[in-house]
């Protein structure tokens, strides 16, 4: 496991924000994405009777709704060791196949970094 301290400050920031969203909202996942201008969008899992979105899908949707045209990076804090195909597809749709997706545990430690492609 790579610790988040091995990352640059902007990547540590989105992991910290994702971790905070998860804890604050008491949801299974927290996520944050950084757009092409450096703006950050933070979200937690959405679980309604009529709508279910992962934290990362919600963060991407928030970025799109706010006018983002690209993503620089994404982060997910979860118990899971992997990102779902749907999460990677959402990041790829906005950011492209080379967009890094940082996967961190609840402690904020980086478990892995993959690309959306």
C-alpha positions in Angstrom: 0.0 0.0 0.0 1.3 3.4 -0.9 0.6 6.1 1.6 -1.1 9.3 0.5 1.9 11.3 1.7 3.8 9.9 -1.4 1.4 11.9 -3.6 1.5 15.5 -4.7 -0.4 18.0 -2.6 -3.4 18.3 -5.1 -3.9 14.5 -5.1 -3.6 14.3 -1.3 -6.2 17.1 -1.2 -8.8 15.2 -3.2 -8.3 12.0 -1.2 -8.7 14.0 2.0 -11.9 15.6 0.7 -13.3 12.2 -0.4 -12.5 10.8 3.0 -14.2 13.7 4.7 -17.4 13.3 2.6 -17.5 9.6 3.4 -17.2 10.2 7.2 -19.4 13.3 7.3 -22.3 11.7 5.5 -21.9 8.2 6.9 -21.9 6.7 3.4 -20.0 3.7 2.0 -17.9 5.8 -0.3 -16.6 9.3 -0.7 -15.2 10.7 -3.9 -13.7 13.9 -5.3 -12.7 14.9 -8.8 -10.6 17.8 -10.0 -11.5 19.5 -13.3 -9.3 21.2 -15.9 -9.3 24.5 -14.0 -8.4 23.0 -10.6 -11.9 23.1 -9.2 -12.8 20.2 -7.0 -16.2 18.4 -6.7 -16.9 16.2 -3.7 -19.7 13.7 -3.2 -20.8 10.7 -1.3 -22.8 7.6 -2.3 -26.4 8.4 -3.3 -28.8 5.6 -2.3 -32.5 6.5 -2.8 -35.4 4.3 -3.8 -35.4 5.8 -7.2 -31.7 6.7 -7.7 -28.5 4.9 -6.9 -25.2 6.5 -7.8 -21.7 5.7 -6.5 -19.8 8.5 -4.9 -17.6 8.8 -8.0 -20.5 8.9 -10.4 -22.1 11.7 -8.3 -18.9 13.7 -8.2 -18.5 13.4 -12.0 -22.2 14.4 -12.5 -21.6 17.5 -10.2 -18.6 18.5 -12.3 -20.5 18.2 -15.5 -23.5 20.1 -14.1 -21.1 22.9 -13.1 -19.6 23.2 -16.6 -16.4 21.1 -16.3 -15.2 19.9 -19.7 -12.4 17.7 -18.5 -11.0 16.0 -15.4 -7.4 16.0 -14.2 -7.9 13.4 -11.5 -10.4 11.5 -9.4 -10.2 9.9 -6.0 -12.4 7.3 -4.2 -12.3 6.4 -0.5 -14.0 3.1 0.2 -13.6 -0.3 1.8 -13.3 -1.7 -1.8 -9.9 -2.4 -3.4 -11.1 -1.7 -6.9 -13.1 0.9 -8.8 -16.2 -0.4 -10.6 -16.4 -0.5 -14.4 -19.2 2.1 -14.2 -17.1 4.4 -12.1 -14.2 4.2 -14.5 -16.6 4.8 -17.4 -17.9 8.0 -15.8 -14.4 9.3 -15.3 -13.4 8.2 -18.8 -16.4 10.0 -20.4 -15.4 13.3 -19.0 -11.6 13.0 -18.5 -10.5 10.5 -21.1 -8.8 7.1 -20.7 -5.6 8.5 -19.1 -7.3 10.2 -16.2 -5.8 8.9 -12.9 -8.3 7.4 -10.4 -6.8 7.1 -6.9 -8.3 4.4 -4.7 -7.8 4.9 -1.0 -9.0 3.1 2.1 -11.0 4.7 4.9 -7.7 5.7 6.6 -6.8 7.8 3.6 -4.0 5.5 2.6 -3.6 5.1 -1.2 -4.3 1.4 -2.2 -3.8 1.9 -5.9 -3.8 4.3 -8.8 -5.4 3.3 -12.1 -6.3 5.1 -15.2 -9.9 5.4 -16.4 -9.1 3.7 -19.7 
